[in-house]
């Protein structure tokens, strides 16, 4: 069974937070942020919006493009580190909102690698013949766990949701290869310390700011640069391809310097690399599906193209996949 992406969708909150806005909030500057990250602005949810609200809008768009109804879905996977609640899962909330009554549903936590973990998991169910159509969402409301007084992290993150419907495709198309990985020894480099069973929410944890994102930026950068190159090379080899066979690179949008390094090592020209980090910042699990959807909308992906998806994130985790793009006739 060949498995491919039948439709993509995305949703971004309306509120735009620019670097100039941040200059009024913390000791930073537009020049400093752009030179080090490539980020110029990011989207921020309202106080009332939760992950399932963003996921719902992205899902509707993906289902429409895939020409699949919610009732046809067999499974919903939501990749997120900012769920509506610890339980019930955001996937179950989304299932109800969509009216996908026959679909199983669960959340998946792999931080910025979440969407890649999600689509490769979905592919196994479809290839096994257990399910036919699976909806995978990457969604984050990172603004809700960002310390807006910490200039090292608050400039980086944004909110958004991206979606993909996976299903059977013609022979020779769809997922050609993938790789998932983790290095738990680096877990402390990027984390949200409190809120789980290790440090349950309390007056003390809130007062100490332990519910906010904490990151060792330098070490995460080193990990990302190494992982982006090595994982990309391995999935290219697994697919029986060469670097020059890649038609489009859709990388995790964390930092323009990391993206540029990966593109250089893969010998890819700018027109073969999707970049939107300047507009949205790092949206964790949502970055890759949103970038992928933008590429589809802008007609930057054609039937038969070899598309490389690559990401890294907290855990530490990484994932990569190559798809021979299939467009419904």
Phi, psi and omega in degrees: 000119176272134185240129179222178177269121184269337181193146179237160177203163178205161177212136178232135177301156184284328185290128178253128176248112184269169175298327179293327173295319181293330178302332181275350185255322181221170180281088180207179178211157177303316182298318181296315183294312183295317183294330183262337185231334186086000183274132177249329180201169179209162179260145185228134179287161172282169179299329185278339185280138176238174183303319183295331179294316178292317181299322180299314181294318179295321180296316179302318180295317181294318179296320179297314180293327180280349184058042179238136178273157178300328180293341179275348183292138178260336184205144174235125177242124177248118176265120182196152169247003178232062181293164175303315181216163170297321168202148003294162181294152175297328178298321178291320176298317179294319179304316180293317180298322182280338186076029180274072194294334182264000185275134165288162185205136174204157175267156180225133183243104175219024179054226187293342177273000190304318182295321179292320173300322182293312183289327178287326174295314179301319182299325181295319178298318183288316179297328179284350180081010181282316180233160180253312183237128181232132176262125178242129181238137166247119185218139178215143168239065186294337179300336182279346177237022178260136176276106186282007171254355180262103186292342181282334181247327187292341180281347191269325198255152178215179184243150177170175179216140175229148185222155175213139173258123179254146179192182181294142176227172182296155181302138180093351181245172177089207186291117180266322180198160176205164173212133173241145180209164178206150174222088184296343179293343179259016183302326182286351181286336181209110188202165167242099192300318189251163177116345177258197182284341177290313178227081180300154181301133179205172177302321182294315182293324178292315181299328181272000179068030184277000177264003178264159176297135172237135185215138169266093189301318183297315182290322177295321178300314179299315179299316183296314182300314180294315184293317181303317181289308186296316181293324178297313180299318182294318181288330175297315179294319179299327181278356181074027182248176173240165182305322182289350178276348181284123180268333181205134175253125176243092184267162170300133185265080180253321187199131184297330180291324177292317179297314180298321179296314180298316180298320180295316181293331178270359178058045181254133176289163183303323183291350178260010182233128177273124179227122172221014180301332179295328184270330191234348184068199181271113179252024177053236186296345182273346188295312184294311180295328177291316178297321179296316179295320177298321178297321178294312181299323182273008179057038177267357176239130179244158177305127179093354178292146173268113185250125179256122175254133183214135180208165179213158180186191181300149181144307350285149181226162170208161178203150178211150179205148174240130176239136166274111193295134179244124178247127179300136177288000000 
